[in-house]
Amino acid sequence: MKVYYMTQKTIKTLLLIAVAVILGIAAWDAWHTHSAQGPQYNNVTPLLPSAASERTEGLNHYTIDVNLDAKNHKLHAVQKVIYTNKEDTALRELYFHLYPNAYRSQGTAPFENQDMASAYPNGFSAGGIDIKSVKINGKSVSFEVTGRDNTAMKLILPSLLQRGRKLEIDMEYDIILPNSVGRFGYGDYTFNITNWYPILAVYDKGGWHTDPYYAIGDPFYSDMADYDVTITAPSSFTIASTGAITGTDKQGDKQHWTVSAKAVRDFAWVASDNFSVLQEEAGDTMVRSYHFSHQSGQKALEYASDALSIFNDAFGLYPYGQFSVVQADFFIGGMEYPNLVMIDQTLYTSMTRDILEYVVVHETAHQWWYGVVGNDEVNEPWLDEALAEYSTIMYFEKKYGQEVKDKVFNNMVKAKYNTLDQYISQGETDEAILRPVYEFENEYVYDILVYGKGAMMLDALRQKVGNDAFDSILKEYYKQCAFTNATTQDFIEISKKISKMELDDFFDEWLIPRGDDQMYILAS
């Protein structure tokens, strides 16, 4: 998720107002005691044994060896994918996403026009990926770079791949990193290496999903896979990554980082020669804070640890042995990846610490809603974003009490929704939550409806079914859909089953209304 600040300014104002209100009624700094220590990488469990199931067996496997040329802002990588056809049909081709190609020109960069100056503070800088070679089962094959903005690659298979059969795909590629402080690129302090390698597109009942890198939302959709990655970087650098860092090997001015990640949707990493690292355990998970602002780095660790503990109890156990919160050159607030979240470095100040808590907690919630329970973030973005937003509200309720929860909800969710009219063009207002990212008029409307109104819907569901049933719905949704890609219908059916209520009309009224004649009691 990109935490929009309406793009920054308006929402930051709302957040500061909300914090001021909350500070008037609660001791905001009544923190738990935390004891942090420096990083230790030995004997970290990549995946908790209790999470193992048939859903995590036989996953596609990526092996990637990547070298960071920090001086020239480039990556060179070789990659092997062991792919198993688990579909109900034989496959003639495979598709991979090539997300870095969206950064090749100003016209294709995944930012709205008003965000370009923030994304490229030093002026536009191009990036992209060049595929050098592709082999299937050891034999060179041709490939086609295709899709809008050349963000997909099509491989024609030598023969039909029947269900249950495997093949090996080897690639070599070079990546140019843009001087951009969005998800992908580099800034003054960090290299943000996310959505960077060729990743298999999802094949489902709708066929291959080769959606481009839209500027609105988090336009990604991926299946679980296993990863073994070796990262080579300057020896002065520290690496934060998806998965468990299982070993390091320093050779001269280079260092090799060996990483294992089991049953994750993506692989992301952030590199910096400015990081300090703090860590502490939260249950069975080692939580790390990578930072270059010590006091706020400690707070980020605390917020992430508290959120993990609260969400473990509320939804079900986080099934991984590690989680990292990373201060980064990243202008959009926060962004989630498996086992790792990037946080805007400007939030690491005493003046923005309360915003830092909100953003860290929201991104941590995404480890459940997106990370473990996946969804099509292009076509059903509400499913993870609204759940993560309302989970954040639940965190404040469980940590600080009902009164603080109500204040946060009113000032950060409902107040946002009440600004909707400011961000729509003339004409009929479409308040539908359930629609693809590319159908939203702009990022402001997307944020207000998907995050704000989506969280309001979940609060209304809680009021309708009762607290106990609502808690059970979230637990059951997590249990049933863990390590899969869930759908809106999955959430609705589980809600109906647990509550023993007919909820189709309720969800229809919230998810798919059109026109401004709809009345929402929570919006008042």
PAFIDREN-769689 format. One line per field, with one value per residue (C-alpha): x, z, y; residue in three letters. Coordinates in nm, 2 decimals, decimal comma. Layout:
N
c1 [X_...]
c3 [Z_...]
c2 [Y_...]
gufi [ALA_...]
This chain:
524
c1 [0,00_0,10_-0,01_-0,13_-0,11_-0,38_-0,09_0,08_-0,03_-0,40_-0,38_-0,08_-0,29_-0,58_-0,33_-0,19_-0,53_-0,63_-0,32_-0,38_-0,73_-0,61_-0,33_-0,60_-0,76_-0,49_-0,13_-0,01_0,34_0,24_0,46_0,56_0,91_1,13_1,48_1,65_1,98_2,19_2,13_2,20_2,14_2,23_1,97_1,67_1,38_1,26_0,91_0,75_0,68_0,33_0,25_0,35_0,06_-0,04_-0,08_0,30_0,42_0,54_0,55_0,74_1,10_1,32_1,70_1,85_2,21_2,21_2,50_2,45_2,68_2,62_2,85_2,68_2,33_2,29_2,20_2,32_2,14_2,10_1,78_1,64_1,27_1,14_0,78_0,51_0,19_-0,08_-0,36_-0,64_-0,52_-0,21_-0,01_0,15_0,31_0,42_0,42_0,64_0,61_0,89_0,79_1,12_1,03_0,76_1,04_1,19_1,01_0,83_0,51_0,52_0,65_0,41_0,33_0,05_0,16_0,14_0,37_0,65_0,85_0,84_0,93_1,22_1,35_1,66_1,47_1,35_1,59_1,52_1,54_1,45_1,53_1,71_1,67_1,99_1,90_1,63_1,67_1,40_1,54_1,88_1,80_1,79_1,44_1,31_1,10_0,88_0,87_0,51_0,23_0,16_0,49_0,67_0,61_0,55_0,75_0,60_0,77_0,65_0,71_0,88_0,58_0,25_0,32_0,07_-0,08_0,17_0,47_0,78_1,03_1,33_1,36_1,70_1,74_2,02_1,93_2,06_1,87_1,92_1,80_1,64_1,72_1,37_1,24_0,93_0,92_1,20_1,53_1,77_1,79_2,05_2,04_1,89_1,86_1,50_1,50_1,14_0,92_1,25_1,30_1,10_0,81_0,56_0,22_-0,08_-0,29_-0,64_-0,99_-0,95_-0,64_-0,30_-0,29_-0,03_-0,16_0,07_0,23_-0,06_0,01_-0,28_-0,28_-0,05_-0,11_0,03_-0,10_0,12_0,12_0,32_0,67_1,00_1,31_1,68_1,86_2,23_2,29_2,63_2,68_2,96_3,09_3,00_2,63_2,37_2,08_1,72_1,52_1,23_1,31_1,57_1,93_2,10_2,46_2,71_3,05_3,28_3,54_3,74_3,53_3,22_2,99_2,76_2,42_2,25_1,87_1,60_1,23_0,96_0,60_0,61_0,45_0,74_1,10_1,21_1,53_1,67_2,04_2,22_2,56_2,38_2,17_2,19_1,99_1,79_1,60_1,38_1,16_0,78_0,65_0,83_0,93_1,26_1,16_1,43_1,43_1,67_1,71_1,94_1,74_1,81_1,53_1,26_1,42_1,36_1,00_0,95_1,07_0,83_0,53_0,60_0,65_0,33_0,14_0,27_0,16_-0,18_-0,25_-0,12_-0,39_-0,66_-0,62_-0,39_-0,01_0,22_0,39_0,74_1,05_1,14_0,99_1,17_1,06_1,29_1,35_1,40_1,41_1,04_0,81_0,47_0,45_0,47_0,48_0,44_0,63_0,66_0,85_0,95_0,79_0,95_0,87_0,92_1,23_1,07_0,83_1,13_1,12_0,98_0,71_0,58_0,62_0,25_0,21_0,50_0,31_0,00_0,19_0,41_0,10_-0,09_0,20_0,24_-0,13_-0,06_0,16_-0,17_-0,38_-0,17_0,12_-0,04_-0,39_-0,33_-0,57_-0,58_-0,46_-0,54_-0,91_-1,00_-0,77_-1,02_-0,97_-0,63_-0,63_-0,96_-0,87_-0,52_-0,68_-0,94_-0,68_-0,49_-0,80_-0,83_-0,46_-0,53_-0,84_-0,66_-0,35_-0,51_-0,88_-1,22_-1,20_-0,88_-1,01_-1,32_-1,11_-0,87_-1,16_-1,35_-1,05_-0,85_-1,12_-1,45_-1,29_-1,11_-1,43_-1,60_-1,35_-1,46_-1,64_-1,31_-1,14_-1,40_-1,47_-1,81_-2,07_-2,21_-2,02_-1,93_-1,87_-1,81_-1,53_-1,52_-1,36_-1,01_-0,75_-0,76_-1,13_-1,07_-1,06_-0,74_-0,53_-0,73_-1,06_-0,89_-0,76_-1,09_-1,30_-1,08_-0,91_-1,16_-1,50_-1,37_-1,27_-1,61_-1,78_-1,59_-1,68_-2,05_-2,01_-1,88_-2,17_-2,42_-2,29_-2,14_-1,78_-1,75_-1,88_-1,66_-1,35_-1,43_-1,49_-1,13_-0,98_-1,17_-1,09_-0,72_-0,73_-0,92_-0,74_-0,38_-0,12_-0,39_-0,53_-0,87_-1,16_-1,44_-1,68_-1,46_-1,48_-1,86_-1,93_-1,72_-1,89_-2,23_-2,13_-1,99_-2,26_-2,54_-2,68_-2,79_-2,53_-2,55_-2,75_-2,52_-2,21_-2,39_-2,48_-2,13_-1,92_-2,10_-2,32_-2,32_-2,44_-2,45_-2,80_-2,66_-2,69_-2,42_-2,49_-2,12_-2,03_-2,22]
c3 [0,00_-0,07_0,23_0,05_0,23_0,00_-0,17_0,15_0,24_0,32_0,49_0,70_0,81_0,91_1,09_1,29_1,38_1,48_1,69_1,86_1,95_2,08_2,29_2,47_2,60_2,64_2,74_2,39_2,51_2,75_2,58_2,68_2,78_2,49_2,50_2,16_2,04_1,73_1,44_1,46_1,16_1,27_1,32_1,20_1,09_0,74_0,80_1,12_1,11_1,23_0,91_0,68_0,49_0,15_0,05_0,09_-0,07_-0,43_-0,48_-0,77_-0,68_-0,77_-0,74_-0,80_-0,78_-0,80_-0,79_-0,69_-0,86_-0,62_-0,80_-1,14_-1,00_-1,18_-1,10_-1,28_-1,21_-1,31_-1,22_-1,23_-1,19_-1,14_-1,26_-1,21_-1,40_-1,13_-1,36_-1,50_-1,85_-2,05_-2,11_-2,44_-2,30_-1,98_-1,88_-1,65_-1,53_-1,61_-1,38_-1,40_-1,76_-1,64_-1,53_-1,88_-1,96_-1,80_-1,99_-1,84_-1,49_-1,23_-1,07_-1,12_-1,27_-0,94_-0,78_-1,04_-0,86_-0,54_-0,70_-0,89_-0,67_-0,89_-1,21_-1,42_-1,43_-1,64_-1,53_-1,68_-1,73_-2,02_-2,07_-2,20_-2,25_-2,16_-2,16_-2,09_-1,97_-2,08_-2,44_-2,55_-2,65_-2,80_-2,59_-2,65_-2,44_-2,46_-2,27_-2,20_-2,14_-2,22_-1,86_-1,96_-2,12_-2,31_-2,34_-2,60_-2,46_-2,68_-2,62_-2,43_-2,06_-1,91_-1,56_-1,30_-1,53_-1,44_-1,64_-1,56_-1,69_-1,67_-1,73_-1,73_-1,71_-1,64_-1,45_-1,45_-1,12_-1,16_-0,92_-0,79_-0,43_-0,51_-0,47_-0,71_-0,74_-0,52_-0,32_-0,09_0,17_0,03_-0,28_-0,29_-0,49_-0,51_-0,80_-0,97_-1,11_-1,37_-1,17_-1,30_-1,38_-1,22_-1,43_-1,30_-1,44_-1,61_-1,79_-1,76_-1,56_-1,73_-1,59_-1,64_-1,36_-1,29_-1,11_-0,87_-0,59_-0,56_-0,90_-0,82_-0,82_-0,74_-0,62_-0,33_-0,42_-0,25_-0,30_-0,25_-0,32_-0,31_-0,29_-0,36_-0,25_-0,13_0,21_0,37_0,30_0,51_0,35_0,47_0,28_0,25_0,41_0,65_0,60_0,66_0,60_0,50_0,34_0,31_0,03_-0,01_-0,08_-0,15_0,08_-0,02_0,16_0,15_0,19_0,21_0,18_0,19_0,08_0,00_-0,28_-0,38_-0,29_-0,20_-0,05_0,06_0,07_0,25_0,39_0,65_0,84_1,20_1,31_1,62_1,69_1,94_1,95_1,93_1,99_1,75_1,52_1,52_1,44_1,31_1,26_0,99_1,05_1,04_1,30_1,63_1,86_1,60_1,48_1,83_1,82_1,48_1,63_1,92_1,70_1,47_1,77_1,94_1,61_1,55_1,90_1,87_1,53_1,62_1,89_1,67_1,34_1,38_1,40_1,16_1,01_0,95_1,17_1,07_1,00_0,91_0,92_0,71_0,70_0,33_0,07_-0,01_-0,05_-0,03_0,34_0,36_0,14_0,22_0,09_0,24_0,57_0,50_0,50_0,37_0,56_0,45_0,62_0,68_0,93_1,16_1,35_1,69_1,52_1,30_1,54_1,58_1,21_1,21_1,44_1,22_0,90_1,06_1,20_0,87_0,68_0,95_0,91_0,54_0,65_0,71_0,44_0,12_0,26_0,39_0,25_-0,10_-0,35_-0,69_-0,59_-0,94_-0,96_-0,59_-0,40_-0,12_0,00_0,15_0,19_0,38_0,60_0,67_0,75_0,99_1,15_1,23_1,40_1,59_1,70_1,86_2,03_2,18_2,28_2,40_2,46_2,31_2,34_2,15_1,89_1,84_1,80_1,55_1,35_1,34_1,26_1,03_0,85_0,86_0,82_0,52_0,36_0,42_0,19_-0,11_-0,29_-0,30_-0,52_-0,79_-1,11_-1,21_-1,26_-1,08_-0,79_-0,82_-0,46_-0,56_-0,36_-0,55_-0,88_-1,04_-0,96_-1,31_-1,27_-0,99_-1,10_-0,92_-0,62_-0,38_-0,46_-0,45_-0,10_0,03_-0,10_-0,08_0,26_0,42_0,31_0,31_0,67_0,74_0,58_0,81_1,11_1,00_0,96_1,31_1,44_1,25_1,34_1,68_1,81_1,87_1,53_1,36_1,54_1,43_1,07_1,06_1,22_0,98_0,67_0,77_0,84_0,53_0,28_0,41_0,14_-0,13_-0,33_-0,18_-0,35_-0,23_-0,26_-0,02_0,24_0,20_0,22_0,54_0,69_0,62_0,75_1,08_1,15_1,03_0,87_0,51_0,42_0,04_0,05_0,31_0,09_-0,23_-0,07_0,04_-0,23_-0,56_-0,52_-0,80_-0,78_-0,49_-0,37_-0,14_0,23_0,47_0,84_0,93_0,70_0,90]
c2 [0,00_0,35_0,56_0,86_1,20_1,32_1,33_1,41_1,76_1,72_1,39_1,50_1,79_1,55_1,33_1,61_1,73_1,38_1,34_1,67_1,56_1,23_1,38_1,58_1,27_1,01_0,96_0,89_0,81_0,54_0,29_-0,07_-0,14_-0,26_-0,39_-0,37_-0,51_-0,51_-0,75_-1,12_-1,34_-1,69_-1,96_-1,75_-1,97_-1,88_-2,01_-2,12_-2,50_-2,45_-2,26_-2,55_-2,70_-2,83_-2,47_-2,41_-2,73_-2,75_-2,38_-2,23_-2,16_-1,86_-1,87_-1,52_-1,41_-1,03_-0,78_-0,41_-0,17_0,12_0,36_0,32_0,26_-0,07_-0,44_-0,75_-1,07_-1,43_-1,60_-1,96_-2,03_-2,39_-2,36_-2,62_-2,60_-2,63_-2,50_-2,71_-2,67_-2,72_-2,40_-2,29_-1,97_-1,81_-1,44_-1,24_-0,89_-0,65_-0,37_-0,16_-0,08_0,16_0,39_0,43_0,76_1,04_0,94_0,59_0,65_0,51_0,84_1,09_1,42_1,61_1,36_1,37_1,64_1,45_1,12_1,27_1,55_1,59_1,58_1,28_0,99_0,68_0,32_-0,01_-0,38_-0,54_-0,92_-1,06_-1,42_-1,68_-2,05_-2,32_-2,65_-2,55_-2,44_-2,08_-1,96_-1,64_-1,40_-1,10_-0,79_-0,68_-0,52_-0,16_0,03_-0,30_-0,42_-0,79_-1,06_-1,35_-1,69_-1,93_-2,28_-2,55_-2,77_-2,78_-2,79_-3,03_-3,00_-3,12_-3,09_-2,88_-2,68_-2,46_-2,11_-1,94_-1,57_-1,31_-0,94_-0,59_-0,32_0,05_0,21_0,55_0,84_0,81_0,80_0,59_0,22_0,15_0,35_0,53_0,85_1,01_0,73_0,41_0,19_0,06_-0,26_-0,36_-0,49_-0,53_-0,88_-1,08_-1,22_-1,47_-1,33_-1,49_-1,73_-1,78_-1,83_-1,49_-1,61_-1,44_-1,12_-0,89_-0,56_-0,26_-0,06_0,19_0,51_0,47_0,21_-0,09_-0,26_-0,60_-0,95_-1,25_-1,61_-1,76_-1,88_-1,99_-1,78_-1,83_-1,51_-1,41_-1,03_-0,89_-0,53_-0,30_-0,43_-0,10_-0,16_-0,32_-0,51_-0,54_-0,79_-1,02_-1,36_-1,47_-1,36_-1,70_-1,59_-1,32_-1,35_-1,05_-1,07_-0,76_-0,46_-0,68_-0,87_-1,15_-1,19_-1,52_-1,50_-1,77_-1,68_-1,95_-1,90_-1,53_-1,33_-1,12_-1,05_-0,69_-0,55_-0,21_-0,14_0,15_0,24_0,46_0,20_0,12_-0,18_-0,26_-0,58_-0,75_-1,06_-1,04_-1,39_-1,62_-1,34_-1,13_-0,77_-0,54_-0,16_-0,04_0,33_0,64_0,83_0,65_0,77_0,73_0,40_0,27_0,39_0,22_-0,10_-0,06_0,01_-0,28_-0,52_-0,41_-0,44_-0,79_-0,89_-0,74_-0,88_-1,23_-1,23_-1,07_-1,26_-1,55_-1,60_-1,43_-1,73_-1,60_-1,58_-1,22_-0,88_-0,56_-0,20_0,01_0,39_0,47_0,74_0,70_0,99_0,81_0,73_0,35_0,04_-0,32_-0,62_-0,97_-0,96_-0,59_-0,25_0,08_0,39_0,75_0,88_1,22_1,06_0,97_1,30_1,40_1,62_1,33_1,04_0,99_0,97_0,72_0,50_0,50_0,43_0,15_-0,02_0,00_-0,15_-0,42_-0,51_-0,57_-0,87_-1,04_-0,87_-0,90_-1,09_-1,41_-1,36_-1,23_-1,07_-0,91_-0,57_-0,43_-0,54_-0,57_-0,33_-0,27_-0,63_-0,57_-0,19_-0,15_-0,45_-0,30_0,04_-0,10_-0,33_-0,01_0,13_-0,19_-0,16_0,18_0,04_-0,25_-0,05_0,27_0,20_0,27_0,65_0,68_0,44_0,65_0,97_0,81_0,66_0,99_1,21_0,98_0,77_0,96_1,30_1,18_1,05_1,38_1,55_1,34_1,63_1,83_1,57_1,48_1,65_1,78_1,52_1,22_1,08_0,71_0,58_0,22_0,07_-0,26_-0,16_-0,17_0,09_0,23_0,32_0,57_0,93_1,01_0,89_1,11_0,95_0,61_0,68_0,82_0,53_0,23_0,31_0,55_0,43_0,07_0,10_0,26_-0,05_-0,28_-0,08_-0,10_-0,47_-0,50_-0,30_-0,52_-0,86_-0,78_-0,78_-1,15_-1,25_-0,98_-1,10_-1,46_-1,35_-1,20_-1,51_-1,75_-1,54_-1,56_-1,93_-2,03_-1,80_-1,81_-1,86_-1,82_-1,53_-1,45_-1,27_-1,03_-1,32_-1,53_-1,25_-1,21_-1,59_-1,62_-1,32_-1,47_-1,82_-1,69_-1,43_-1,65_-1,34_-1,26_-0,99_-0,97_-0,64_-0,49_-0,55_-0,45_-0,11_-0,04_-0,19_-0,11_0,20_0,46_0,82_1,06_0,97_0,70_0,77_0,64_0,68_0,66_0,94_1,20]
gufi [MET_LYS_VAL_TYR_TYR_MET_THR_GLN_LYS_THR_ILE_LYS_THR_LEU_LEU_LEU_ILE_ALA_VAL_ALA_VAL_ILE_LEU_GLY_ILE_ALA_ALA_TRP_ASP_ALA_TRP_HIS_THR_HIS_SER_ALA_GLN_GLY_PRO_GLN_TYR_ASN_ASN_VAL_THR_PRO_LEU_LEU_PRO_SER_ALA_ALA_SER_GLU_ARG_THR_GLU_GLY_LEU_ASN_HIS_TYR_THR_ILE_ASP_VAL_ASN_LEU_ASP_ALA_LYS_ASN_HIS_LYS_LEU_HIS_ALA_VAL_GLN_LYS_VAL_ILE_TYR_THR_ASN_LYS_GLU_ASP_THR_ALA_LEU_ARG_GLU_LEU_TYR_PHE_HIS_LEU_TYR_PRO_ASN_ALA_TYR_ARG_SER_GLN_GLY_THR_ALA_PRO_PHE_GLU_ASN_GLN_ASP_MET_ALA_SER_ALA_TYR_PRO_ASN_GLY_PHE_SER_ALA_GLY_GLY_ILE_ASP_ILE_LYS_SER_VAL_LYS_ILE_ASN_GLY_LYS_SER_VAL_SER_PHE_GLU_VAL_THR_GLY_ARG_ASP_ASN_THR_ALA_MET_LYS_LEU_ILE_LEU_PRO_SER_LEU_LEU_GLN_ARG_GLY_ARG_LYS_LEU_GLU_ILE_ASP_MET_GLU_TYR_ASP_ILE_ILE_LEU_PRO_ASN_SER_VAL_GLY_ARG_PHE_GLY_TYR_GLY_ASP_TYR_THR_PHE_ASN_ILE_THR_ASN_TRP_TYR_PRO_ILE_LEU_ALA_VAL_TYR_ASP_LYS_GLY_GLY_TRP_HIS_THR_ASP_PRO_TYR_TYR_ALA_ILE_GLY_ASP_PRO_PHE_TYR_SER_ASP_MET_ALA_ASP_TYR_ASP_VAL_THR_ILE_THR_ALA_PRO_SER_SER_PHE_THR_ILE_ALA_SER_THR_GLY_ALA_ILE_THR_GLY_THR_ASP_LYS_GLN_GLY_ASP_LYS_GLN_HIS_TRP_THR_VAL_SER_ALA_LYS_ALA_VAL_ARG_ASP_PHE_ALA_TRP_VAL_ALA_SER_ASP_ASN_PHE_SER_VAL_LEU_GLN_GLU_GLU_ALA_GLY_ASP_THR_MET_VAL_ARG_SER_TYR_HIS_PHE_SER_HIS_GLN_SER_GLY_GLN_LYS_ALA_LEU_GLU_TYR_ALA_SER_ASP_ALA_LEU_SER_ILE_PHE_ASN_ASP_ALA_PHE_GLY_LEU_TYR_PRO_TYR_GLY_GLN_PHE_SER_VAL_VAL_GLN_ALA_ASP_PHE_PHE_ILE_GLY_GLY_MET_GLU_TYR_PRO_ASN_LEU_VAL_MET_ILE_ASP_GLN_THR_LEU_TYR_THR_SER_MET_THR_ARG_ASP_ILE_LEU_GLU_TYR_VAL_VAL_VAL_HIS_GLU_THR_ALA_HIS_GLN_TRP_TRP_TYR_GLY_VAL_VAL_GLY_ASN_ASP_GLU_VAL_ASN_GLU_PRO_TRP_LEU_ASP_GLU_ALA_LEU_ALA_GLU_TYR_SER_THR_ILE_MET_TYR_PHE_GLU_LYS_LYS_TYR_GLY_GLN_GLU_VAL_LYS_ASP_LYS_VAL_PHE_ASN_ASN_MET_VAL_LYS_ALA_LYS_TYR_ASN_THR_LEU_ASP_GLN_TYR_ILE_SER_GLN_GLY_GLU_THR_ASP_GLU_ALA_ILE_LEU_ARG_PRO_VAL_TYR_GLU_PHE_GLU_ASN_GLU_TYR_VAL_TYR_ASP_ILE_LEU_VAL_TYR_GLY_LYS_GLY_ALA_MET_MET_LEU_ASP_ALA_LEU_ARG_GLN_LYS_VAL_GLY_ASN_ASP_ALA_PHE_ASP_SER_ILE_LEU_LYS_GLU_TYR_TYR_LYS_GLN_CYS_ALA_PHE_THR_ASN_ALA_THR_THR_GLN_ASP_PHE_ILE_GLU_ILE_SER_LYS_LYS_ILE_SER_LYS_MET_GLU_LEU_ASP_ASP_PHE_PHE_ASP_GLU_TRP_LEU_ILE_PRO_ARG_GLY_ASP_ASP_GLN_MET_TYR_ILE_LEU_ALA_SER]
